[in-house]
Amino acid sequence: MSAPATSHNGPGPAPLKALRPRSHGRRKAVDAAIRVFAWVAATAGIAVMFLIVWEVIQRGLSAIDWGFFTELPPVVGEDGGGLGNAILGTLVITFVAALIALPMGFFGGIWLAEFGRNGKIATGVRMVANVNMGIPSIVVGVFIFAALVRPLQHYSGFAGSIALAFIMLPVMARTTEDILNLVPNELRESGLAMGAPRWRVTLGVVIRAARSGLITGAVLATVRVAGETAPLLFTALSSPYWLQGLFGPEGFFGGPTANLTKTVYDFSGMPYERMQELAWGGALVIIVAVLGLNVLMRLIFQRGKEW
C-alpha cells in the first residue's frame, strides 16, 4: 500500500523532495568516456609535438658542423657559412637580460612573500605582475622601441636585453614568491624564536630551504625568453657581423646585434637552399637548448625532492 501524498500548508519550510539516485552504470560510462577523451587529446598533442621536433631534427641536423658555430652567415646565394655571430649575440643578449631581471625579480618575490604579504601595495604589485605576464611579447617589443630605440635613433643589443628582461621580471618575481610560500612557517618561527632578525631568517633559513626551487625558477625564467623573436624585431634587429665591443656600429650598445631567433626568421623566408638549411639548423639549436634545459632542471628538481 503506497503512502499517501502529503501537502505542506504550514509556516515552516517545505520538505525536500527525495533525490533520484543516479545509475551506477551511467556514472561509469561517463567516467570512461572522459578518460578516453583525455587520453586521445594528450596523445594527439604529444604526437604533434614529436612530429615538429622530428621534422626540425631531420632538416636541421645536416647544417650542424663546426663551421655552423664559428663562421659568419654566407653571402646570399653562396654555400658554406654558419650562424656563429647569431649564437654569440643571443647568448650575450640573454645573459644581460638575466643580469637585469633575475636579481630584481628575486628580491621582489622575497618582499612579496616575506614582508609585503597581504598588504595593499603587495596586492597591487601582484596584480601588475600577473598582467605583465600575460602581455604579448610583441607589445613589449613595441614599448621598448618607443621608449629606448626611437629616442636613441638606433637599434641595439642592449635594447633587446631590456625587452627580454621586461618579460623575465614578473615571471621571476611570482615564481620566487610561490616557492617561498611553500616553505613551512615553522622554519621562520624557529629562527625568530632564537632571536635572529627577520631579514637574517629570510636570507639564512627560508631561502636556503628553497634554494633548489629558486635556482630552477631562475633557469626556467631565462629559458622562457631565450626563444623569443617578436621583441627582438623591434629592438636588437639583426646583423651579419660579429658583435664588436660595446659601442660603435657593431657594438652591443651602438647598433643592431645578431641573434639566433631573428636570423632564423629572416633565413627561413629566403629562396636559397643554404639559407633555409641554416634556418633549420638554428631552429634545432633553439629547440635543443630550450627543451634540454627545461627537462634537465625539472629532473634535477625532482631528484632534489627525493634527496
Backbone bond lengths (Angstrom), bond angles and torsions (degrees), N, CA, C in turn:
res aa  C-N    CA-C-N  psi(-1)  N-CA   C-N-CA  omega(-1)  CA-C   N-CA-C  phi
1 M - - - 1.471 - - 1.521 108.39 -
2 S 1.292 116.11 124.85 1.462 120.13 -176.22 1.512 110.67 -76.69
3 A 1.356 114.29 148.96 1.466 119.49 179.92 1.520 109.42 -72.80
4 P 1.302 116.87 140.18 1.478 119.39 -178.99 1.510 110.85 -68.80
5 A 1.335 115.48 147.81 1.464 120.59 178.63 1.514 109.25 -70.04
6 T 1.267 117.01 138.92 1.461 122.31 -179.01 1.512 108.97 -107.36
7 S 1.291 116.53 143.98 1.466 122.10 176.86 1.514 108.81 -111.78
8 H 1.306 115.67 150.11 1.471 120.90 -177.16 1.521 108.68 -112.13
9 N 1.307 115.26 112.85 1.458 120.48 179.55 1.520 112.59 -120.85
10 G 1.337 116.99 -3.99 1.452 120.49 -175.03 1.517 111.94 -78.63
11 P 1.337 115.57 175.44 1.467 120.72 -178.16 1.521 113.66 -75.47
12 G 1.323 118.44 -17.71 1.455 121.29 -176.52 1.519 112.36 -74.63
13 P 1.349 117.51 176.18 1.472 121.42 179.18 1.513 111.44 -67.85
14 A 1.308 114.77 149.73 1.455 120.27 179.54 1.525 109.71 -69.84
15 P 1.339 117.44 143.48 1.468 119.59 179.47 1.527 110.66 -66.45
16 L 1.351 115.51 146.94 1.463 120.87 179.51 1.516 110.07 -71.76
17 K 1.304 115.24 141.54 1.452 119.67 175.87 1.514 109.90 -75.34
18 A 1.266 116.65 145.82 1.465 120.78 -179.77 1.531 109.69 -64.98
19 L 1.333 115.17 129.81 1.460 119.63 179.48 1.518 109.96 -75.42
20 R 1.282 113.73 139.69 1.455 118.85 -178.63 1.540 108.99 -83.19
21 P 1.309 118.28 120.04 1.475 118.95 -177.66 1.524 111.50 -63.97
22 R 1.349 114.60 138.52 1.471 119.69 179.14 1.521 109.71 -79.18
23 S 1.290 114.45 148.65 1.458 120.25 -179.45 1.520 110.34 -68.93
24 H 1.341 116.34 132.67 1.462 121.08 178.01 1.528 110.64 -64.10
25 G 1.312 116.83 -39.50 1.459 120.36 179.26 1.519 112.59 -64.75
26 R 1.324 116.19 -36.46 1.465 119.84 178.77 1.519 111.13 -66.62
27 R 1.345 116.77 -41.83 1.456 119.54 178.26 1.525 111.87 -63.04
28 K 1.312 116.50 -40.08 1.464 119.56 177.80 1.520 111.26 -65.09
29 A 1.330 117.33 -37.64 1.459 120.50 179.51 1.526 111.32 -66.55
30 V 1.353 116.90 -42.33 1.466 120.64 178.30 1.521 110.28 -64.33
31 D 1.340 116.80 -43.09 1.467 120.73 178.54 1.526 111.00 -61.02
32 A 1.331 117.47 -44.64 1.455 120.66 179.63 1.527 111.42 -64.17
33 A 1.337 116.69 -39.48 1.469 119.66 179.90 1.530 111.07 -64.72
34 I 1.334 116.77 -42.00 1.466 120.04 179.41 1.527 110.33 -66.00
35 R 1.313 117.57 -41.15 1.466 120.82 178.00 1.531 111.33 -60.72
36 V 1.336 115.61 -44.96 1.466 119.47 179.52 1.524 110.77 -63.19
37 F 1.322 117.02 -43.04 1.463 120.62 178.94 1.529 111.06 -61.69
38 A 1.343 116.62 -42.64 1.466 120.14 179.52 1.530 111.12 -63.47
39 W 1.319 117.08 -43.56 1.465 119.93 179.62 1.526 111.35 -65.07
40 V 1.332 116.95 -41.38 1.467 119.88 179.44 1.527 110.78 -64.38
41 A 1.334 117.19 -44.30 1.461 120.93 179.97 1.529 110.83 -63.54
42 A 1.345 116.70 -44.92 1.463 119.65 179.79 1.521 111.39 -64.49
43 T 1.326 116.55 -42.17 1.468 119.73 179.40 1.520 111.51 -63.76
44 A 1.336 116.60 -41.23 1.467 119.88 178.81 1.519 111.10 -63.32
45 G 1.336 116.77 -44.55 1.465 119.70 179.39 1.510 112.70 -63.37
46 I 1.340 116.83 -43.77 1.465 120.26 179.24 1.522 110.74 -65.89
47 A 1.330 116.72 -38.70 1.456 120.14 179.77 1.524 111.69 -63.46
48 V 1.332 116.33 -42.27 1.467 119.96 177.81 1.526 110.66 -62.92
49 M 1.334 116.28 -41.87 1.460 119.90 179.03 1.526 111.26 -61.38
50 F 1.335 116.39 -45.07 1.457 119.66 179.75 1.527 111.71 -66.46
51 L 1.329 117.49 -34.60 1.463 119.96 177.00 1.524 110.99 -63.58
52 I 1.333 116.29 -42.47 1.463 120.01 178.69 1.518 110.85 -63.11
53 V 1.332 116.29 -47.79 1.468 120.31 -179.30 1.520 110.66 -63.00
54 W 1.332 117.09 -42.07 1.461 120.49 -179.03 1.531 111.15 -65.66
55 E 1.324 116.83 -38.95 1.471 120.02 178.40 1.522 110.70 -64.59
56 V 1.335 116.88 -42.94 1.462 120.29 179.05 1.525 110.41 -64.85
57 I 1.336 117.76 -40.11 1.463 120.65 179.18 1.519 110.51 -63.73
58 Q 1.318 117.18 -45.79 1.468 120.63 -178.79 1.528 111.96 -61.35
59 R 1.325 116.83 -43.74 1.457 120.12 -175.16 1.526 112.50 -83.30
60 G 1.331 116.91 -30.02 1.452 118.94 -174.66 1.513 115.51 -92.91
61 L 1.327 117.50 -19.50 1.463 119.53 -175.21 1.524 111.77 -65.27
62 S 1.322 116.97 -32.23 1.472 119.66 -178.90 1.527 112.26 -67.45
63 A 1.322 117.74 -21.23 1.466 120.32 -178.99 1.524 112.65 -87.44
64 I 1.338 116.99 -12.20 1.468 120.65 -174.81 1.527 109.60 -83.54
65 D 1.313 115.93 114.06 1.469 122.81 172.25 1.528 106.96 -152.64
66 W 1.323 116.83 -174.72 1.457 119.94 -178.27 1.522 111.73 -63.54
67 G 1.318 116.51 -38.80 1.456 120.22 179.85 1.513 113.08 -66.06
68 F 1.324 116.71 -27.42 1.465 119.86 178.92 1.526 110.78 -60.52
69 F 1.337 118.18 -34.09 1.459 122.08 -176.98 1.528 113.03 -95.34
70 T 1.328 118.09 -9.04 1.471 119.18 -173.22 1.520 114.27 -122.38
71 E 1.321 119.54 -11.79 1.460 121.65 -174.53 1.523 111.49 -109.99
72 L 1.338 114.26 160.19 1.455 121.33 175.12 1.525 110.28 -78.01
73 P 1.331 117.84 160.42 1.467 119.69 176.05 1.525 110.96 -59.85
74 P 1.329 118.15 146.50 1.464 120.66 -179.03 1.519 111.95 -72.96
75 V 1.306 115.07 163.55 1.462 120.44 171.72 1.526 108.31 -65.45
76 V 1.316 115.98 145.46 1.461 120.54 -176.57 1.523 110.72 -54.52
77 G 1.328 115.71 125.63 1.447 121.57 177.89 1.511 114.36 93.35
78 E 1.333 119.00 -8.12 1.460 121.81 -179.17 1.521 110.37 -102.10
79 D 1.359 114.83 164.64 1.460 121.01 179.70 1.525 109.87 -92.90
80 G 1.339 114.90 174.92 1.454 120.55 177.72 1.516 111.80 81.30
81 G 1.329 114.67 -163.81 1.453 120.42 178.75 1.516 113.16 81.01
82 G 1.295 115.26 177.20 1.459 121.31 -179.50 1.516 111.12 -158.61
83 L 1.326 115.57 -163.76 1.456 121.65 -179.14 1.527 110.89 -124.06
84 G 1.317 116.46 35.41 1.459 120.28 -177.87 1.518 112.93 -60.27
85 N 1.337 117.11 -42.27 1.472 119.37 -179.49 1.519 111.74 -66.77
86 A 1.339 116.85 -36.58 1.461 119.99 179.84 1.531 111.31 -69.03
87 I 1.328 116.66 -39.08 1.466 119.88 178.20 1.523 110.32 -64.86
88 L 1.340 116.50 -44.27 1.460 120.43 178.19 1.530 110.80 -62.36
89 G 1.323 116.98 -44.81 1.460 120.16 179.61 1.519 112.38 -61.22
90 T 1.335 117.25 -41.34 1.464 120.46 178.20 1.521 111.30 -62.59
91 L 1.339 116.67 -42.64 1.464 120.10 179.52 1.527 111.10 -62.27
92 V 1.336 116.88 -43.53 1.466 120.26 -178.33 1.530 110.54 -68.21
93 I 1.322 117.62 -46.36 1.464 121.04 -179.22 1.522 110.93 -61.01
94 T 1.333 116.88 -45.11 1.464 120.36 -179.61 1.520 111.31 -67.52
95 F 1.342 117.32 -38.39 1.459 120.77 179.97 1.527 111.24 -63.82
96 V 1.328 116.90 -44.79 1.460 120.38 179.48 1.529 110.09 -65.89
97 A 1.327 117.32 -40.02 1.468 120.17 177.32 1.525 110.55 -60.82
98 A 1.337 116.75 -40.72 1.469 119.98 178.35 1.520 111.27 -65.85
99 L 1.341 117.51 -38.63 1.465 120.27 177.91 1.528 111.88 -62.11
100 I 1.323 115.98 -32.33 1.468 119.75 -179.56 1.523 111.53 -81.06
101 A 1.328 116.85 -47.61 1.462 120.65 -168.22 1.521 113.71 -85.41
102 L 1.331 118.32 -38.88 1.461 119.52 -172.58 1.530 113.09 -64.51
103 P 1.340 119.95 -47.86 1.477 117.48 177.47 1.528 113.00 -61.93
104 M 1.334 117.13 -42.31 1.459 119.90 179.81 1.527 110.95 -63.67
105 G 1.327 116.76 -45.24 1.454 119.81 178.44 1.513 112.62 -66.16
106 F 1.336 116.22 -36.09 1.461 120.99 179.89 1.527 111.09 -63.31
107 F 1.327 116.79 -52.29 1.463 119.57 -178.79 1.526 111.67 -71.36
108 G 1.339 116.74 -30.78 1.458 118.81 174.30 1.515 111.62 -64.45
109 G 1.345 116.76 -41.91 1.462 119.68 177.07 1.516 112.27 -65.20
110 I 1.350 117.36 -36.84 1.470 120.34 176.07 1.528 110.43 -61.35
111 W 1.326 116.80 -44.63 1.463 119.58 179.97 1.523 111.41 -62.86
112 L 1.339 116.69 -42.17 1.457 119.98 -179.69 1.524 111.85 -64.07
113 A 1.346 116.39 -40.17 1.463 120.04 -174.98 1.519 113.16 -82.38
114 E 1.332 117.82 -33.95 1.463 120.40 -169.78 1.524 113.86 -108.32
115 F 1.310 118.90 -30.21 1.457 120.55 -172.50 1.536 112.52 -119.12
116 G 1.351 116.53 -44.07 1.455 119.04 -179.65 1.510 112.18 -72.20
117 R 1.346 115.43 -44.68 1.453 122.11 179.19 1.525 112.37 51.10
118 N 1.327 117.16 -117.54 1.464 122.16 -175.36 1.523 112.97 -102.46
119 G 1.325 117.75 20.14 1.448 120.16 178.45 1.523 112.17 -69.20
120 K 1.311 115.84 164.57 1.463 120.67 -178.56 1.522 111.59 -65.08
121 I 1.335 116.98 -39.54 1.458 119.22 -179.88 1.527 110.08 -66.09
122 A 1.331 116.84 -43.69 1.463 120.44 179.32 1.527 111.10 -62.66
123 T 1.324 116.82 -39.42 1.467 120.07 178.08 1.522 110.79 -62.82
124 G 1.329 116.83 -41.46 1.463 120.11 177.20 1.514 112.36 -65.42
125 V 1.347 116.02 -40.27 1.469 119.43 179.11 1.523 110.24 -63.95
126 R 1.321 117.41 -41.89 1.470 120.28 178.12 1.527 110.88 -61.40
127 M 1.315 116.85 -42.44 1.463 120.16 -180.00 1.524 110.81 -62.70
128 V 1.339 116.60 -44.30 1.468 120.13 178.65 1.524 110.51 -63.31
129 A 1.336 117.26 -42.02 1.461 120.62 179.60 1.525 111.04 -63.55
130 N 1.325 117.09 -42.55 1.464 120.07 178.93 1.523 111.48 -64.13
131 V 1.334 116.60 -39.01 1.465 119.74 178.16 1.521 110.35 -65.61
132 N 1.333 117.35 -43.85 1.467 120.75 -179.26 1.519 111.99 -65.27
133 M 1.325 117.24 -31.32 1.467 120.03 177.17 1.516 111.84 -65.75
134 G 1.334 117.08 -24.98 1.457 120.42 -178.91 1.518 114.44 -96.57
135 I 1.338 117.83 -2.05 1.463 120.36 -179.87 1.531 109.65 -72.43
136 P 1.327 119.26 131.79 1.472 120.33 176.32 1.525 111.16 -58.68
137 S 1.322 115.95 142.22 1.459 120.53 -175.42 1.523 112.38 -63.39
138 I 1.331 117.41 -29.01 1.459 119.29 179.88 1.532 110.57 -68.17
139 V 1.335 117.35 -30.22 1.466 120.57 176.13 1.532 109.65 -66.73
140 V 1.327 116.57 -38.94 1.466 120.52 175.67 1.527 109.95 -61.32
141 G 1.327 116.72 -42.42 1.458 120.29 178.86 1.520 112.25 -61.30
142 V 1.325 116.62 -43.09 1.462 120.24 178.58 1.518 110.58 -64.38
143 F 1.336 117.05 -40.01 1.463 120.74 -179.88 1.530 111.25 -63.44
144 I 1.323 117.46 -46.18 1.468 120.42 179.47 1.532 110.43 -67.80
145 F 1.322 117.42 -33.15 1.465 120.41 175.37 1.527 110.41 -60.33
146 A 1.344 116.20 -45.85 1.463 119.79 -178.99 1.524 112.07 -71.39
147 A 1.339 116.93 -32.74 1.461 120.09 -174.64 1.518 113.49 -87.52
148 L 1.342 118.12 -26.66 1.456 120.04 -171.82 1.524 113.37 -128.42
149 V 1.325 116.69 -47.72 1.467 119.57 -174.48 1.520 111.32 -70.06
150 R 1.317 116.85 -49.34 1.462 119.53 -176.96 1.528 112.87 -64.85
151 P 1.337 120.52 -44.03 1.476 118.57 177.22 1.522 113.34 -61.89
152 L 1.349 117.60 -34.90 1.467 120.37 -179.96 1.522 112.70 -84.00
153 Q 1.331 117.16 -11.46 1.462 122.66 176.62 1.528 113.15 66.32
154 H 1.322 118.08 25.90 1.468 119.76 174.44 1.535 109.56 -163.73
155 Y 1.332 114.19 151.04 1.454 120.55 173.16 1.524 108.98 -75.86
156 S 1.331 116.46 163.34 1.464 119.39 178.43 1.520 109.77 -164.54
157 G 1.324 114.86 155.52 1.457 119.39 174.69 1.516 111.94 -65.08
158 F 1.344 116.59 -31.35 1.459 119.93 178.69 1.528 111.14 -63.93
159 A 1.323 117.31 -40.23 1.460 120.08 176.43 1.526 110.78 -62.08
160 G 1.339 116.19 -37.66 1.463 119.25 175.57 1.520 111.95 -63.48
161 S 1.341 116.88 -39.74 1.460 120.18 177.86 1.525 111.28 -64.49
162 I 1.335 117.17 -39.53 1.459 120.27 178.19 1.527 110.56 -62.50
163 A 1.327 116.59 -41.75 1.466 119.88 179.60 1.533 110.98 -63.74
164 L 1.326 116.68 -44.44 1.465 119.51 178.76 1.523 111.30 -66.80
165 A 1.340 117.13 -37.44 1.464 120.19 178.16 1.528 110.68 -63.84
166 F 1.335 116.67 -36.19 1.467 120.92 178.13 1.527 110.56 -61.34
167 I 1.330 117.07 -34.17 1.465 121.08 178.39 1.528 111.04 -77.23
168 M 1.336 116.51 -37.99 1.456 120.96 -176.64 1.525 112.85 -72.17
169 L 1.325 117.39 -34.22 1.462 121.30 -170.15 1.529 113.63 -57.15
170 P 1.337 120.36 -53.62 1.472 118.25 -179.92 1.522 113.13 -66.11
171 V 1.341 116.81 -32.02 1.461 119.74 178.06 1.521 110.36 -63.17
172 M 1.330 116.49 -45.93 1.465 120.24 -179.45 1.523 111.28 -67.47
173 A 1.318 117.62 -39.71 1.466 120.61 -179.17 1.524 111.38 -64.23
174 R 1.317 117.29 -47.95 1.468 120.23 -178.33 1.520 111.19 -69.95
175 T 1.346 117.42 -36.13 1.460 119.84 177.38 1.521 110.71 -64.47
176 T 1.334 116.75 -44.15 1.460 120.55 178.53 1.525 111.01 -60.74
177 E 1.322 116.65 -44.51 1.457 119.44 179.45 1.519 111.79 -61.68
178 D 1.328 116.71 -45.60 1.467 119.93 -178.64 1.525 111.65 -63.09
179 I 1.325 117.14 -40.36 1.465 119.80 -179.27 1.525 110.92 -69.04
180 L 1.321 118.02 -41.42 1.464 120.38 179.34 1.526 111.54 -66.89
181 N 1.323 117.33 -30.61 1.462 119.70 177.56 1.527 112.54 -68.39
182 L 1.329 116.73 -17.91 1.458 120.63 177.68 1.525 112.76 -79.92
183 V 1.328 117.16 -14.86 1.460 120.69 179.35 1.528 108.56 -72.04
184 P 1.342 118.99 129.10 1.483 120.43 -178.49 1.526 112.12 -60.02
185 N 1.309 116.47 141.33 1.464 121.75 179.09 1.525 112.16 -64.89
186 E 1.340 116.29 -21.79 1.463 119.06 179.60 1.524 111.70 -60.71
187 L 1.334 117.29 -33.22 1.463 120.04 177.90 1.526 110.74 -65.53
188 R 1.320 117.25 -42.67 1.460 120.89 178.13 1.542 110.24 -63.78
189 E 1.306 115.56 -45.34 1.457 119.30 -178.02 1.522 111.89 -64.76
190 S 1.334 116.66 -35.75 1.464 119.54 178.84 1.512 111.04 -65.02
191 G 1.328 116.82 -43.32 1.463 119.94 179.11 1.516 112.36 -65.57
192 L 1.339 116.02 -42.49 1.462 119.33 179.15 1.522 111.28 -67.18
193 A 1.339 117.30 -33.48 1.462 120.78 179.49 1.525 111.90 -66.98
194 M 1.328 117.36 -25.17 1.456 121.03 178.36 1.527 111.96 -83.24
195 G 1.319 117.56 0.22 1.458 121.18 176.38 1.511 115.07 93.54
196 A 1.341 118.04 5.87 1.460 120.60 179.65 1.520 110.00 -75.87
197 P 1.344 118.58 142.10 1.467 120.26 176.89 1.523 111.42 -65.80
198 R 1.320 115.23 160.85 1.469 120.22 -174.81 1.521 111.96 -60.06
199 W 1.340 117.40 -42.08 1.459 119.30 -177.31 1.524 111.28 -65.91
200 R 1.339 117.35 -34.26 1.457 119.54 179.76 1.533 111.08 -72.03
201 V 1.330 116.17 -37.58 1.466 119.56 175.99 1.527 110.35 -62.95
202 T 1.341 115.97 -40.98 1.467 119.45 -179.58 1.517 111.48 -64.17
203 L 1.339 116.46 -48.08 1.467 120.04 -176.77 1.522 112.70 -75.87
204 G 1.325 116.73 -37.21 1.459 119.03 -173.29 1.507 115.44 -92.21
205 V 1.344 117.48 -22.18 1.465 120.20 -176.10 1.528 111.33 -115.28
206 V 1.332 115.72 -56.75 1.467 119.38 -173.36 1.522 110.97 -66.47
207 I 1.336 116.56 -49.72 1.468 119.61 -177.94 1.521 110.92 -66.76
208 R 1.328 117.28 -35.88 1.461 119.49 177.59 1.526 111.04 -63.65
209 A 1.323 116.58 -38.06 1.460 119.89 179.49 1.525 111.86 -68.96
210 A 1.346 116.92 -30.13 1.473 120.97 -177.78 1.523 112.40 -102.95
211 R 1.312 117.63 18.27 1.458 121.23 -171.92 1.520 112.88 -58.80
212 S 1.328 117.94 -47.75 1.465 119.86 -177.00 1.519 111.81 -63.33
213 G 1.335 116.41 -40.12 1.460 119.40 178.52 1.508 112.63 -67.09
214 L 1.345 117.40 -37.65 1.457 120.69 179.20 1.526 111.05 -66.79
215 I 1.322 116.87 -40.61 1.475 119.90 177.89 1.523 110.07 -63.68
216 T 1.326 115.73 -43.71 1.467 119.35 178.28 1.517 111.17 -61.19
217 G 1.330 117.33 -43.02 1.455 120.70 178.85 1.514 112.60 -62.83
218 A 1.341 117.13 -38.89 1.464 120.52 178.36 1.519 111.48 -64.81
219 V 1.325 116.49 -42.73 1.465 119.65 -179.99 1.524 110.58 -66.59
220 L 1.318 117.10 -42.90 1.462 120.25 -179.70 1.525 111.48 -66.42
221 A 1.334 117.62 -34.80 1.460 120.05 175.96 1.522 110.95 -66.03
222 T 1.329 116.86 -37.27 1.469 120.62 177.54 1.521 111.24 -68.49
223 V 1.326 115.20 -43.95 1.467 119.59 179.02 1.521 110.36 -63.87
224 R 1.334 116.37 -31.13 1.468 120.88 -179.18 1.527 112.26 -57.04
225 V 1.331 117.43 -34.12 1.468 120.19 -176.39 1.525 112.34 -102.55
226 A 1.333 117.26 -6.44 1.465 119.20 -175.16 1.528 112.35 -64.67
227 G 1.321 117.11 -27.47 1.457 120.17 -179.18 1.515 114.60 -103.02
228 E 1.323 117.80 13.81 1.465 120.92 -178.85 1.532 110.92 -74.05
229 T 1.317 115.24 138.16 1.464 121.44 178.64 1.522 111.87 -114.28
230 A 1.331 117.00 -44.96 1.459 121.13 -173.00 1.527 113.98 -56.23
231 P 1.357 120.23 -46.01 1.473 117.80 -179.51 1.525 112.84 -63.37
232 L 1.331 117.28 -31.83 1.460 120.49 -177.48 1.521 112.09 -76.83
233 L 1.324 117.61 -19.28 1.467 120.49 175.80 1.525 111.06 -62.46
234 F 1.327 116.35 -32.11 1.462 121.23 -175.98 1.524 113.24 -103.19
235 T 1.314 118.37 -3.48 1.472 119.84 -173.00 1.530 112.04 -124.81
236 A 1.318 117.14 -66.63 1.466 120.38 -177.98 1.522 112.29 -84.17
237 L 1.330 116.48 -25.14 1.461 122.91 -174.91 1.520 109.31 56.41
238 S 1.333 119.49 -122.54 1.457 121.72 178.65 1.519 108.77 -163.34
239 S 1.333 115.93 171.78 1.456 120.96 -178.40 1.525 109.06 -157.97
240 P 1.332 118.46 143.24 1.466 120.61 176.70 1.528 112.95 -86.72
241 Y 1.330 117.31 7.73 1.459 121.29 -174.09 1.525 110.45 -115.57
242 W 1.335 113.97 166.01 1.458 120.16 173.90 1.517 110.02 -71.08
243 L 1.314 115.76 153.33 1.459 121.46 173.47 1.521 109.03 -70.07
244 Q 1.329 117.21 121.70 1.464 121.87 -173.93 1.530 109.69 -119.88
245 G 1.334 115.39 95.05 1.448 120.52 175.43 1.519 112.95 70.89
246 L 1.331 114.69 -157.84 1.458 121.30 -176.89 1.514 112.72 -99.64
247 F 1.310 117.19 -44.00 1.453 121.02 -176.11 1.533 109.48 -114.02
248 G 1.303 115.69 174.09 1.457 119.58 -176.74 1.510 111.29 99.99
249 P 1.331 117.83 171.95 1.469 121.73 -175.53 1.525 113.57 -60.01
250 E 1.340 117.51 -31.38 1.465 120.75 179.33 1.520 111.53 -111.83
251 G 1.337 117.70 21.89 1.452 121.65 -179.91 1.520 112.39 -90.08
252 F 1.321 115.20 166.41 1.456 120.74 -176.81 1.528 111.52 -64.68
253 F 1.319 117.13 -37.17 1.459 121.46 179.34 1.528 112.86 -95.45
254 G 1.325 117.47 -14.80 1.455 119.12 -167.11 1.506 117.28 -104.07
255 G 1.324 118.95 -11.60 1.454 117.97 -176.90 1.514 112.62 -167.56
256 P 1.335 117.79 179.44 1.464 121.40 178.85 1.521 111.44 -55.31
257 T 1.313 115.73 142.75 1.457 122.17 -175.86 1.523 109.45 -122.53
258 A 1.310 116.62 131.39 1.461 121.00 178.81 1.523 110.25 -63.82
259 N 1.300 116.29 141.27 1.466 121.59 175.44 1.517 108.75 -148.62
260 L 1.306 116.06 155.11 1.458 121.08 -169.33 1.518 112.39 -69.74
261 T 1.322 118.35 -43.88 1.460 119.79 -174.67 1.530 111.87 -66.74
262 K 1.321 117.24 -42.98 1.471 120.03 178.91 1.526 110.66 -67.35
263 T 1.327 117.57 -36.07 1.461 120.30 178.74 1.520 110.77 -66.22
264 V 1.334 116.75 -41.53 1.469 120.04 176.68 1.523 110.12 -62.10
265 Y 1.309 116.89 -41.09 1.468 121.60 178.30 1.533 110.73 -60.44
266 D 1.328 116.83 -43.20 1.467 120.71 -178.44 1.531 111.73 -70.61
267 F 1.327 116.66 -47.77 1.467 120.75 -174.11 1.521 112.47 -70.39
268 S 1.335 117.48 -28.82 1.465 119.45 -177.26 1.523 112.19 -66.76
269 G 1.335 117.92 -23.65 1.453 120.63 -179.51 1.507 114.62 -96.08
270 M 1.351 117.85 2.99 1.460 120.62 179.94 1.525 111.27 -87.04
271 P 1.336 117.21 142.71 1.474 120.28 -178.01 1.529 112.59 -85.18
272 Y 1.328 116.96 41.94 1.461 121.38 -179.70 1.526 108.21 -126.13
273 E 1.320 115.36 132.78 1.461 120.13 -173.60 1.526 112.20 -61.87
274 R 1.338 117.07 -42.75 1.458 119.64 -178.04 1.527 111.53 -65.90
275 M 1.322 117.53 -39.35 1.454 120.38 178.78 1.533 110.68 -64.09
276 Q 1.311 116.88 -43.37 1.451 120.28 178.91 1.530 111.49 -66.21
277 E 1.326 115.92 -35.78 1.462 119.83 176.91 1.531 111.09 -64.16
278 L 1.341 116.67 -42.19 1.456 120.25 176.53 1.522 111.40 -65.21
279 A 1.329 116.85 -36.23 1.470 119.73 177.82 1.524 110.87 -63.09
280 W 1.331 117.09 -42.55 1.462 119.94 177.17 1.530 110.73 -64.87
281 G 1.322 116.60 -38.69 1.457 119.64 176.72 1.524 112.14 -63.19
282 G 1.335 116.93 -41.94 1.455 120.45 176.72 1.517 111.80 -63.65
283 A 1.326 117.10 -40.27 1.460 120.30 177.53 1.522 111.05 -63.23
284 L 1.332 116.87 -37.48 1.464 120.54 177.74 1.524 110.92 -64.35
285 V 1.323 116.85 -42.74 1.471 120.21 178.86 1.526 110.61 -61.95
286 I 1.326 117.19 -42.43 1.465 120.53 179.82 1.521 110.69 -63.39
287 I 1.340 117.03 -45.53 1.463 120.23 -179.02 1.519 110.87 -63.77
288 V 1.324 117.02 -44.40 1.468 120.05 -179.75 1.526 110.67 -62.88
289 A 1.336 116.98 -42.20 1.463 120.21 -178.61 1.527 111.24 -67.14
290 V 1.329 116.71 -49.57 1.468 120.35 -176.26 1.524 110.98 -69.21
291 L 1.326 116.61 -50.66 1.462 119.90 -178.08 1.522 110.85 -67.22
292 G 1.335 116.36 -40.91 1.466 119.67 -179.11 1.521 111.85 -62.79
293 L 1.331 117.89 -45.33 1.462 120.43 179.96 1.528 111.58 -66.42
294 N 1.329 116.74 -38.97 1.464 119.47 176.91 1.518 111.54 -60.16
295 V 1.321 115.94 -49.91 1.470 119.93 -179.13 1.519 110.88 -64.34
296 L 1.342 116.62 -43.41 1.461 120.38 -178.46 1.528 111.72 -60.97
297 M 1.316 117.31 -47.08 1.449 120.02 -177.66 1.521 111.69 -68.19
298 R 1.310 117.84 -35.17 1.457 119.37 177.72 1.524 111.11 -68.12
299 L 1.340 116.56 -38.37 1.465 119.89 176.90 1.522 110.92 -64.66
300 I 1.332 116.38 -42.64 1.461 120.07 179.05 1.523 110.07 -64.13
301 F 1.341 116.57 -40.93 1.456 120.30 -179.43 1.526 110.93 -64.95
302 Q 1.319 116.92 -41.90 1.466 120.10 178.30 1.524 111.13 -66.42
303 R 1.338 115.82 -38.90 1.468 119.09 177.81 1.518 110.82 -64.70
304 G 1.340 115.67 -37.64 1.460 120.21 177.87 1.528 111.35 -62.33
305 K 1.338 116.98 -36.54 1.464 119.89 177.49 1.526 111.15 -65.58
306 E 1.353 116.17 -37.96 1.454 119.57 179.94 1.515 111.39 -68.22
307 W 1.344 116.61 -35.81 1.445 119.57 178.91 1.529 111.02 -68.58
